[in-house]
């Protein structure tokens, strides 16, 4: 791995960490678990970059690196599904409690 690759991986690591902190701040303000899932997902992506930089810099194509990425993307997917399910449930509850005309 060349020094340029290390610099780019470090920049990506910094970006993932900043995004994770950003979503964590929104989690604290809103108490919405959607932001918690996103914060964890980006924290996992930052951890994956640390693994690539320090532990296995020349083994990005190995399956365990992709497993960490897959888990983080599954966190994002679950957060989106979970958020949409909550809205469907709230809308259905509101329709049940509306007075009939």
MOPAC internal coordinates of N, CA, C and O (Angstrom, degrees):
PM7 1SCF
backbone

  N    0.0000 0     0.00 0     0.00 0    0    0    0
  C    1.4491 1     0.00 0     0.00 0    1    0    0
  C    1.5273 1   108.19 1     0.00 0    2    1    0
  O    1.2310 1   120.50 1   -50.38 1    3    2    1
  N    1.2974 1   116.66 1   129.62 1    3    2    1
  C    1.4605 1   120.79 1  -178.13 1    5    3    2
  C    1.5274 1   110.50 1   -82.50 1    6    5    3
  O    1.2310 1   120.17 1   -16.24 1    7    6    5
  N    1.3180 1   117.29 1   163.76 1    7    6    5
  C    1.4658 1   119.98 1   177.07 1    9    7    6
  C    1.5298 1   112.91 1   -58.70 1   10    9    7
  O    1.2310 1   120.43 1   149.28 1   11   10    9
  N    1.3161 1   116.78 1   -30.72 1   11   10    9
  C    1.4722 1   119.57 1   177.43 1   13   11   10
  C    1.5221 1   110.53 1   -65.16 1   14   13   11
  O    1.2310 1   120.27 1   139.50 1   15   14   13
  N    1.3286 1   117.10 1   -40.50 1   15   14   13
  C    1.4611 1   120.60 1   177.82 1   17   15   14
  C    1.5339 1   110.89 1   -63.88 1   18   17   15
  O    1.2310 1   120.59 1   140.35 1   19   18   17
  N    1.3258 1   116.48 1   -39.65 1   19   18   17
  C    1.4578 1   119.65 1   176.91 1   21   19   18
  C    1.5296 1   110.90 1   -63.30 1   22   21   19
  O    1.2310 1   120.30 1   138.46 1   23   22   21
  N    1.3068 1   117.04 1   -41.54 1   23   22   21
  C    1.4627 1   120.84 1   179.78 1   25   23   22
  C    1.5279 1   111.20 1   -64.60 1   26   25   23
  O    1.2310 1   120.63 1   136.88 1   27   26   25
  N    1.3131 1   116.41 1   -43.12 1   27   26   25
  C    1.4650 1   119.95 1   179.65 1   29   27   26
  C    1.5302 1   110.55 1   -67.13 1   30   29   27
  O    1.2310 1   120.30 1   137.72 1   31   30   29
  N    1.3219 1   117.03 1   -42.28 1   31   30   29
  C    1.4678 1   119.71 1   177.14 1   33   31   30
  C    1.5218 1   111.19 1   -63.60 1   34   33   31
  O    1.2310 1   120.18 1   142.84 1   35   34   33
  N    1.3026 1   117.26 1   -37.16 1   35   34   33
  C    1.4672 1   120.51 1   176.43 1   37   35   34
  C    1.5134 1   111.84 1   -65.06 1   38   37   35
  O    1.2310 1   120.38 1   140.73 1   39   38   37
  N    1.3221 1   116.88 1   -39.27 1   39   38   37
  C    1.4667 1   120.50 1   177.92 1   41   39   38
  C    1.5292 1   110.53 1   -66.25 1   42   41   39
  O    1.2310 1   120.31 1   139.70 1   43   42   41
  N    1.3240 1   117.02 1   -40.30 1   43   42   41
  C    1.4607 1   120.86 1   177.61 1   45   43   42
  C    1.5285 1   110.01 1   -65.02 1   46   45   43
  O    1.2310 1   120.54 1   138.61 1   47   46   45
  N    1.3377 1   116.58 1   -41.39 1   47   46   45
  C    1.4625 1   121.68 1   176.91 1   49   47   46
  C    1.5237 1   110.44 1   -59.68 1   50   49   47
  O    1.2310 1   120.25 1   134.76 1   51   50   49
  N    1.3035 1   117.12 1   -45.24 1   51   50   49
  C    1.4651 1   121.09 1   178.79 1   53   51   50
  C    1.5241 1   110.88 1   -62.34 1   54   53   51
  O    1.2310 1   120.16 1   138.54 1   55   54   53
  N    1.3301 1   117.29 1   -41.46 1   55   54   53
  C    1.4573 1   120.97 1   178.61 1   57   55   54
  C    1.5166 1   112.20 1   -63.77 1   58   57   55
  O    1.2310 1   120.09 1   133.39 1   59   58   57
  N    1.3314 1   117.44 1   -46.61 1   59   58   57
  C    1.4650 1   120.71 1   178.37 1   61   59   58
  C    1.5245 1   111.13 1   -61.37 1   62   61   59
  O    1.2310 1   120.38 1   139.09 1   63   62   61
  N    1.3226 1   116.88 1   -40.91 1   63   62   61
  C    1.4679 1   120.31 1   179.37 1   65   63   62
  C    1.5111 1   111.47 1   -65.14 1   66   65   63
  O    1.2310 1   120.13 1   137.44 1   67   66   65
  N    1.3256 1   117.35 1   -42.56 1   67   66   65
  C    1.4645 1   120.88 1   179.27 1   69   67   66
  C    1.5242 1   111.12 1   -64.50 1   70   69   67
  O    1.2310 1   120.34 1   138.86 1   71   70   69
  N    1.3195 1   116.96 1   -41.14 1   71   70   69
  C    1.4648 1   120.29 1   178.79 1   73   71   70
  C    1.5256 1   110.25 1   -65.48 1   74   73   71
  O    1.2310 1   120.22 1   141.35 1   75   74   73
  N    1.3321 1   117.18 1   -38.65 1   75   74   73
  C    1.4540 1   120.96 1   178.00 1   77   75   74
  C    1.5264 1   111.13 1   -62.13 1   78   77   75
  O    1.2310 1   120.27 1   135.99 1   79   78   77
  N    1.3112 1   117.09 1   -44.01 1   79   78   77
  C    1.4701 1   121.01 1   178.12 1   81   79   78
  C    1.5266 1   110.31 1   -65.71 1   82   81   79
  O    1.2310 1   120.40 1   141.26 1   83   82   81
  N    1.3110 1   116.84 1   -38.74 1   83   82   81
  C    1.4619 1   122.33 1   178.27 1   85   83   82
  C    1.5339 1   110.57 1   -58.90 1   86   85   83
  O    1.2310 1   120.21 1   131.45 1   87   86   85
  N    1.3372 1   117.20 1   -48.55 1   87   86   85
  C    1.4588 1   120.39 1   179.22 1   89   87   86
  C    1.5202 1   111.49 1   -69.20 1   90   89   87
  O    1.2310 1   119.85 1   147.34 1   91   90   89
  N    1.3291 1   117.89 1   -32.66 1   91   90   89
  C    1.4610 1   120.31 1   177.45 1   93   91   90
  C    1.5278 1   110.75 1   -65.12 1   94   93   91
  O    1.2310 1   120.75 1   142.18 1   95   94   93
  N    1.3143 1   116.18 1   -37.82 1   95   94   93
  C    1.4644 1   120.06 1   177.28 1   97   95   94
  C    1.5317 1   110.70 1   -63.29 1   98   97   95
  O    1.2310 1   120.37 1   138.84 1   99   98   97
  N    1.3307 1   116.91 1   -41.16 1   99   98   97
  C    1.4547 1   120.01 1   176.41 1  101   99   98
  C    1.5273 1   111.58 1   -66.15 1  102  101   99
  O    1.2310 1   120.34 1   145.69 1  103  102  101
  N    1.3280 1   116.96 1   -34.31 1  103  102  101
  C    1.4597 1   120.47 1   176.52 1  105  103  102
  C    1.5240 1   110.57 1   -61.48 1  106  105  103
  O    1.2310 1   120.35 1   135.88 1  107  106  105
  N    1.3153 1   116.93 1   -44.12 1  107  106  105
  C    1.4650 1   120.43 1   179.91 1  109  107  106
  C    1.5228 1   112.21 1   -64.45 1  110  109  107
  O    1.2310 1   120.27 1   143.13 1  111  110  109
  N    1.3405 1   117.09 1   -36.87 1  111  110  109
  C    1.4689 1   120.26 1  -179.00 1  113  111  110
  C    1.5224 1   112.16 1   -74.59 1  114  113  111
  O    1.2310 1   120.37 1   136.79 1  115  114  113
  N    1.3220 1   116.90 1   -43.21 1  115  114  113
  C    1.4613 1   119.59 1  -170.65 1  117  115  114
  C    1.5356 1   114.31 1  -100.73 1  118  117  115
  O    1.2310 1   119.77 1   163.46 1  119  118  117
  N    1.3157 1   118.05 1   -16.54 1  119  118  117
  C    1.4683 1   123.24 1  -175.79 1  121  119  118
  C    1.5358 1   111.70 1    58.87 1  122  121  119
  O    1.2310 1   120.15 1  -154.37 1  123  122  121
  N    1.3299 1   117.31 1    25.63 1  123  122  121
  C    1.4551 1   122.71 1   179.00 1  125  123  122
  C    1.5236 1   108.81 1   -94.79 1  126  125  123
  O    1.2310 1   120.12 1   -56.81 1  127  126  125
  N    1.3206 1   117.37 1   123.19 1  127  126  125
  C    1.4582 1   120.13 1  -175.95 1  129  127  126
  C    1.5190 1   113.49 1   -68.58 1  130  129  127
  O    1.2310 1   120.05 1   165.29 1  131  130  129
  N    1.3067 1   117.52 1   -14.71 1  131  130  129
  C    1.4614 1   122.16 1   174.35 1  133  131  130
  C    1.5282 1   110.13 1   -54.25 1  134  133  131
  O    1.2310 1   120.79 1   133.21 1  135  134  133
  N    1.3266 1   116.09 1   -46.79 1  135  134  133
  C    1.4567 1   120.56 1  -179.94 1  137  135  134
  C    1.5253 1   111.62 1   -69.55 1  138  137  135
  O    1.2310 1   120.15 1   149.89 1  139  138  137
  N    1.3205 1   117.32 1   -30.11 1  139  138  137
  C    1.4613 1   120.70 1   176.19 1  141  139  138
  C    1.5214 1   112.20 1   -65.40 1  142  141  139
  O    1.2310 1   120.89 1   137.89 1  143  142  141
  N    1.3283 1   115.91 1   -42.11 1  143  142  141
  C    1.4665 1   119.66 1   177.30 1  145  143  142
  C    1.5227 1   111.21 1   -64.17 1  146  145  143
  O    1.2310 1   120.64 1   138.16 1  147  146  145
  N    1.3302 1   116.37 1   -41.84 1  147  146  145
  C    1.4595 1   119.30 1   178.96 1  149  147  146
  C    1.5292 1   110.88 1   -66.03 1  150  149  147
  O    1.2310 1   120.26 1   140.19 1  151  150  149
  N    1.3258 1   117.11 1   -39.81 1  151  150  149
  C    1.4560 1   120.49 1   178.32 1  153  151  150
  C    1.5276 1   110.91 1   -62.22 1  154  153  151
  O    1.2310 1   120.24 1   136.43 1  155  154  153
  N    1.3260 1   117.14 1   -43.57 1  155  154  153
  C    1.4661 1   120.65 1   178.09 1  157  155  154
  C    1.5240 1   111.62 1   -65.10 1  158  157  155
  O    1.2310 1   120.71 1   141.54 1  159  158  157
  N    1.3256 1   116.24 1   -38.46 1  159  158  157
  C    1.4678 1   119.68 1  -179.65 1  161  159  158
  C    1.5240 1   110.80 1   -63.19 1  162  161  159
  O    1.2310 1   120.30 1   134.79 1  163  162  161
  N    1.3202 1   117.02 1   -45.21 1  163  162  161
  C    1.4588 1   118.97 1  -179.27 1  165  163  162
  C    1.5258 1   111.64 1   -73.25 1  166  165  163
  O    1.2310 1   120.19 1   152.06 1  167  166  165
  N    1.3199 1   117.24 1   -27.94 1  167  166  165
  C    1.4632 1   119.80 1   173.63 1  169  167  166
  C    1.5300 1   110.32 1   -66.50 1  170  169  167
  O    1.2310 1   120.18 1   140.97 1  171  170  169
  N    1.3238 1   117.26 1   -39.03 1  171  170  169
  C    1.4654 1   120.61 1   175.25 1  173  171  170
  C    1.5236 1   111.68 1   -64.90 1  174  173  171
  O    1.2310 1   120.26 1   141.17 1  175  174  173
  N    1.3236 1   117.10 1   -38.83 1  175  174  173
  C    1.4637 1   119.58 1   177.30 1  177  175  174
  C    1.5270 1   110.81 1   -65.77 1  178  177  175
  O    1.2310 1   120.24 1   143.95 1  179  178  177
  N    1.3331 1   117.15 1   -36.05 1  179  178  177
  C    1.4630 1   119.95 1   175.78 1  181  179  178
  C    1.5342 1   110.18 1   -66.06 1  182  181  179
  O    1.2310 1   120.53 1   138.86 1  183  182  181
  N    1.3252 1   116.60 1   -41.14 1  183  182  181
  C    1.4607 1   120.84 1   177.67 1  185  183  182
  C    1.5305 1   110.69 1   -61.87 1  186  185  183
  O    1.2310 1   120.74 1   141.11 1  187  186  185
  N    1.3225 1   116.18 1   -38.89 1  187  186  185
  C    1.4595 1   120.38 1   178.02 1  189  187  186
  C    1.5267 1   110.96 1   -61.89 1  190  189  187
  O    1.2310 1   120.44 1   141.79 1  191  190  189
  N    1.3283 1   116.77 1   -38.21 1  191  190  189
  C    1.4710 1   120.53 1   177.03 1  193  191  190
  C    1.5199 1   110.84 1   -66.15 1  194  193  191
  O    1.2310 1   120.25 1   141.32 1  195  194  193
  N    1.3313 1   117.12 1   -38.68 1  195  194  193
  C    1.4708 1   120.29 1   177.55 1  197  195  194
  C    1.5272 1   109.86 1   -61.96 1  198  197  195
  O    1.2310 1   120.72 1   137.52 1  199  198  197
  N    1.3346 1   116.22 1   -42.48 1  199  198  197
  C    1.4655 1   119.51 1   177.52 1  201  199  198
  C    1.5151 1   111.17 1   -60.43 1  202  201  199
  O    1.2310 1   120.45 1   138.14 1  203  202  201
  N    1.3169 1   116.75 1   -41.86 1  203  202  201
  C    1.4604 1   119.76 1  -179.34 1  205  203  202
  C    1.5301 1   112.32 1   -68.15 1  206  205  203
  O    1.2310 1   120.52 1   142.73 1  207  206  205
  N    1.3168 1   116.61 1   -37.27 1  207  206  205
  C    1.4691 1   119.84 1  -177.43 1  209  207  206
  C    1.5288 1   111.13 1   -74.23 1  210  209  207
  O    1.2310 1   120.18 1   131.12 1  211  210  209
  N    1.3272 1   117.26 1   -48.88 1  211  210  209
  C    1.4523 1   119.89 1  -171.98 1  213  211  210
  C    1.5242 1   113.91 1   -93.65 1  214  213  211
  O    1.2310 1   120.26 1   135.14 1  215  214  213
  N    1.2955 1   117.12 1   -44.86 1  215  214  213
  C    1.4595 1   119.04 1  -170.63 1  217  215  214
  C    1.5271 1   113.53 1   -88.91 1  218  217  215
  O    1.2310 1   120.34 1   128.98 1  219  218  217
  N    1.3278 1   116.96 1   -51.02 1  219  218  217
  C    1.4533 1   120.18 1  -173.77 1  221  219  218
  C    1.5195 1   111.00 1  -133.12 1  222  221  219
  O    1.2310 1   119.38 1  -110.50 1  223  222  221
  N    1.3070 1   118.79 1    69.50 1  223  222  221
  C    1.4718 1   119.20 1  -174.59 1  225  223  222
  C    1.5262 1   114.46 1   -65.88 1  226  225  223
  O    1.2310 1   119.82 1   153.92 1  227  226  225
  N    1.3084 1   117.95 1   -26.08 1  227  226  225
  C    1.4697 1   119.72 1  -177.97 1  229  227  226
  C    1.5244 1   112.98 1  -105.57 1  230  229  227
  O    1.2310 1   120.00 1  -164.85 1  231  230  229
  N    1.3203 1   117.60 1    15.15 1  231  230  229
  C    1.4618 1   120.11 1  -175.71 1  233  231  230
  C    1.5214 1   112.17 1  -122.90 1  234  233  231
  O    1.2310 1   120.32 1  -139.39 1  235  234  233
  N    1.3106 1   117.00 1    40.61 1  235  234  233
  C    1.4639 1   120.06 1  -179.10 1  237  235  234
  C    1.5257 1   111.71 1   -63.99 1  238  237  235
  O    1.2310 1   120.46 1   151.55 1  239  238  237
  N    1.3067 1   116.73 1   -28.45 1  239  238  237
  C    1.4626 1   119.38 1  -176.89 1  241  239  238
  C    1.5278 1   113.33 1   -80.53 1  242  241  239
  O    1.2310 1   119.57 1  -179.05 1  243  242  241
  N    1.3163 1   118.42 1     0.95 1  243  242  241
  C    1.4620 1   121.53 1   179.65 1  245  243  242
  C    1.5285 1   110.67 1   -73.87 1  246  245  243
  O    1.2310 1   120.56 1   -26.93 1  247  246  245
  N    1.3038 1   116.53 1   153.07 1  247  246  245
  C    1.4624 1   121.10 1  -173.20 1  249  247  246
  C    1.5306 1   113.55 1   -68.96 1  250  249  247
  O    1.2310 1   119.43 1   149.29 1  251  250  249
  N    1.3278 1   118.68 1   -30.71 1  251  250  249
  C    1.4559 1   119.12 1  -177.70 1  253  251  250
  C    1.5198 1   111.79 1   -68.73 1  254  253  251
  O    1.2310 1   119.66 1   151.74 1  255  254  253
  N    1.3243 1   118.26 1   -28.26 1  255  254  253
  C    1.4631 1   120.39 1   175.48 1  257  255  254
  C    1.5263 1   109.34 1   -69.08 1  258  257  255
  O    1.2310 1   120.85 1   137.95 1  259  258  257
  N    1.3196 1   115.98 1   -42.05 1  259  258  257
  C    1.4596 1   119.51 1   178.40 1  261  259  258
  C    1.5194 1   111.39 1   -69.70 1  262  261  259
  O    1.2310 1   119.85 1   152.40 1  263  262  261
  N    1.3107 1   117.88 1   -27.60 1  263  262  261
  C    1.4656 1   120.63 1   177.26 1  265  263  262
  C    1.5241 1   110.80 1   -63.96 1  266  265  263
  O    1.2310 1   120.13 1   138.77 1  267  266  265
  N    1.3300 1   117.36 1   -41.23 1  267  266  265
  C    1.4662 1   120.62 1   177.67 1  269  267  266
  C    1.5313 1   109.72 1   -64.37 1  270  269  267
  O    1.2310 1   120.32 1   138.55 1  271  270  269
  N    1.3184 1   116.98 1   -41.45 1  271  270  269
  C    1.4653 1   120.36 1   177.41 1  273  271  270
  C    1.5250 1   110.88 1   -63.76 1  274  273  271
  O    1.2310 1   120.51 1   137.62 1  275  274  273
  N    1.3189 1   116.63 1   -42.38 1  275  274  273
  C    1.4555 1   120.96 1   179.77 1  277  275  274
  C    1.5186 1   110.97 1   -61.07 1  278  277  275
  O    1.2310 1   120.44 1   136.32 1  279  278  277
  N    1.3189 1   116.76 1   -43.68 1  279  278  277
  C    1.4658 1   120.54 1   179.69 1  281  279  278
  C    1.5227 1   110.23 1   -62.15 1  282  281  279
  O    1.2310 1   120.07 1   138.10 1  283  282  281
  N    1.3215 1   117.47 1   -41.90 1  283  282  281
  C    1.4647 1   119.40 1  -179.79 1  285  283  282
  C    1.5241 1   111.45 1   -66.87 1  286  285  283
  O    1.2310 1   120.01 1   141.51 1  287  286  285
  N    1.3349 1   117.58 1   -38.49 1  287  286  285
  C    1.4602 1   119.73 1   177.65 1  289  287  286
  C    1.5304 1   111.27 1   -70.01 1  290  289  287
  O    1.2310 1   120.25 1   148.74 1  291  290  289
  N    1.3181 1   117.12 1   -31.26 1  291  290  289
  C    1.4623 1   119.69 1   174.66 1  293  291  290
  C    1.5254 1   111.33 1   -67.55 1  294  293  291
  O    1.2310 1   120.17 1   145.22 1  295  294  293
  N    1.3319 1   117.27 1   -34.78 1  295  294  293
  C    1.4640 1   120.69 1   173.52 1  297  295  294
  C    1.5303 1   110.21 1   -59.21 1  298  297  295
  O    1.2310 1   120.74 1   134.19 1  299  298  297
  N    1.3218 1   116.18 1   -45.81 1  299  298  297
  C    1.4670 1   120.56 1  -179.84 1  301  299  298
  C    1.5249 1   110.17 1   -63.76 1  302  301  299
  O    1.2310 1   120.26 1   134.66 1  303  302  301
  N    1.3137 1   117.10 1   -45.34 1  303  302  301
  C    1.4573 1   121.00 1   179.74 1  305  303  302
  C    1.5237 1   111.02 1   -61.97 1  306  305  303
  O    1.2310 1   120.28 1   136.43 1  307  306  305
  N    1.3165 1   117.06 1   -43.57 1  307  306  305
  C    1.4611 1   120.38 1   178.92 1  309  307  306
  C    1.5236 1   111.10 1   -64.02 1  310  309  307
  O    1.2310 1   120.21 1   140.66 1  311  310  309
  N    1.3260 1   117.20 1   -39.34 1  311  310  309
  C    1.4669 1   120.03 1   179.37 1  313  311  310
  C    1.5237 1   110.60 1   -61.40 1  314  313  311
  O    1.2310 1   120.26 1   138.27 1  315  314  313
  N    1.3108 1   117.11 1   -41.73 1  315  314  313
  C    1.4675 1   120.88 1  -179.81 1  317  315  314
  C    1.5274 1   110.20 1   -67.27 1  318  317  315
  O    1.2310 1   120.17 1   134.94 1  319  318  317
  N    1.3220 1   117.28 1   -45.06 1  319  318  317
  C    1.4630 1   120.63 1   179.11 1  321  319  318
  C    1.5220 1   110.47 1   -63.56 1  322  321  319
  O    1.2310 1   120.43 1   136.35 1  323  322  321
  N    1.3264 1   116.78 1   -43.65 1  323  322  321
  C    1.4591 1   121.27 1  -179.68 1  325  323  322
  C    1.5236 1   111.21 1   -62.71 1  326  325  323
  O    1.2310 1   120.08 1   138.85 1  327  326  325
  N    1.3064 1   117.46 1   -41.15 1  327  326  325
  C    1.4647 1   121.32 1   179.87 1  329  327  326
  C    1.5323 1   110.63 1   -65.49 1  330  329  327
  O    1.2310 1   120.03 1   138.56 1  331  330  329
  N    1.3271 1   117.55 1   -41.44 1  331  330  329
  C    1.4610 1   120.57 1  -179.76 1  333  331  330
  C    1.5245 1   111.93 1   -70.38 1  334  333  331
  O    1.2310 1   119.74 1   145.56 1  335  334  333
  N    1.2998 1   118.10 1   -34.44 1  335  334  333
  C    1.4628 1   120.58 1   177.09 1  337  335  334
  C    1.5141 1   111.35 1   -65.79 1  338  337  335
  O    1.2310 1   120.23 1   141.25 1  339  338  337
  N    1.3108 1   117.16 1   -38.75 1  339  338  337
  C    1.4658 1   120.02 1   179.02 1  341  339  338
  C    1.5185 1   110.40 1   -63.48 1  342  341  339
  O    1.2310 1   120.12 1   138.56 1  343  342  341
  N    1.3212 1   117.38 1   -41.44 1  343  342  341
  C    1.4577 1   120.05 1  -179.93 1  345  343  342
  C    1.5227 1   111.33 1   -66.54 1  346  345  343
  O    1.2310 1   119.89 1   142.74 1  347  346  345
  N    1.3209 1   117.82 1   -37.26 1  347  346  345
  C    1.4516 1   120.21 1   178.10 1  349  347  346
  C    1.5234 1   110.42 1   -65.29 1  350  349  347
  O    1.2310 1   120.46 1   139.99 1  351  350  349
  N    1.3129 1   116.73 1   -40.01 1  351  350  349
  C    1.4602 1   120.49 1   179.46 1  353  351  350
  C    1.5137 1   112.26 1   -66.63 1  354  353  351
  O    1.2310 1   120.24 1   140.42 1  355  354  353
  N    1.3141 1   117.15 1   -39.58 1  355  354  353
  C    1.4610 1   121.21 1   179.23 1  357  355  354
  C    1.5198 1   109.92 1   -66.73 1  358  357  355
  O    1.2310 1   119.96 1   137.42 1  359  358  357
  N    1.3182 1   117.68 1   -42.58 1  359  358  357
  C    1.4607 1   121.09 1  -179.95 1  361  359  358
  C    1.5296 1   110.46 1   -64.24 1  362  361  359
  O    1.2310 1   120.29 1   140.07 1  363  362  361
  N    1.3152 1   117.04 1   -39.93 1  363  362  361
  C    1.4601 1   120.36 1   179.22 1  365  363  362
  C    1.5231 1   110.58 1   -66.83 1  366  365  363
  O    1.2310 1   119.60 1   141.00 1  367  366  365
  N    1.3316 1   118.38 1   -39.00 1  367  366  365
  C    1.4648 1   121.57 1   177.85 1  369  367  366
  C    1.5190 1   111.38 1   -65.49 1  370  369  367
  O    1.2310 1   120.08 1   140.66 1  371  370  369
  N    1.3196 1   117.44 1   -39.34 1  371  370  369
  C    1.4590 1   120.65 1  -179.94 1  373  371  370
  C    1.5208 1   110.84 1   -66.58 1  374  373  371
  O    1.2310 1   120.11 1   143.33 1  375  374  373
  N    1.3308 1   117.40 1   -36.67 1  375  374  373
  C    1.4631 1   120.06 1   178.47 1  377  375  374
  C    1.5157 1   111.51 1   -67.74 1  378  377  375
  O    1.2310 1   120.19 1   145.74 1  379  378  377
  N    1.3274 1   117.25 1   -34.26 1  379  378  377
  C    1.4656 1   120.24 1   179.33 1  381  379  378
  C    1.5138 1   111.61 1   -68.86 1  382  381  379
  O    1.2310 1   119.87 1   147.60 1  383  382  381
  N    1.3309 1   117.85 1   -32.40 1  383  382  381
  C    1.4549 1   121.10 1  -175.79 1  385  383  382
  C    1.5191 1   113.43 1   -93.63 1  386  385  383
  O    1.2310 1   119.72 1  -178.89 1  387  386  385
  N    1.3177 1   118.15 1     1.11 1  387  386  385
  C    1.4611 1   120.37 1   177.30 1  389  387  386
  C    1.5310 1   109.02 1   -74.46 1  390  389  387
  O    1.2310 1   120.90 1   -39.89 1  391  390  389
  N    1.3261 1   115.88 1   140.11 1  391  390  389
  C    1.4640 1   117.25 1   176.47 1  393  391  390
  C    1.5306 1   110.01 1   -69.89 1  394  393  391
  O    1.2310 1   120.55 1   -39.73 1  395  394  393
  N    1.2957 1   116.55 1   140.27 1  395  394  393
  C    1.4616 1   120.00 1  -179.56 1  397  395  394
  C    1.5270 1   109.54 1   -78.66 1  398  397  395
  O    1.2310 1   121.34 1   -31.61 1  399  398  397
  N    1.3015 1   115.04 1   148.39 1  399  398  397
  C    1.4744 1   120.38 1  -177.64 1  401  399  398
  C    1.4794 1   111.01 1  -103.31 1  402  401  399
  O    1.2310 1   120.10 1   180.00 1  403  402  401

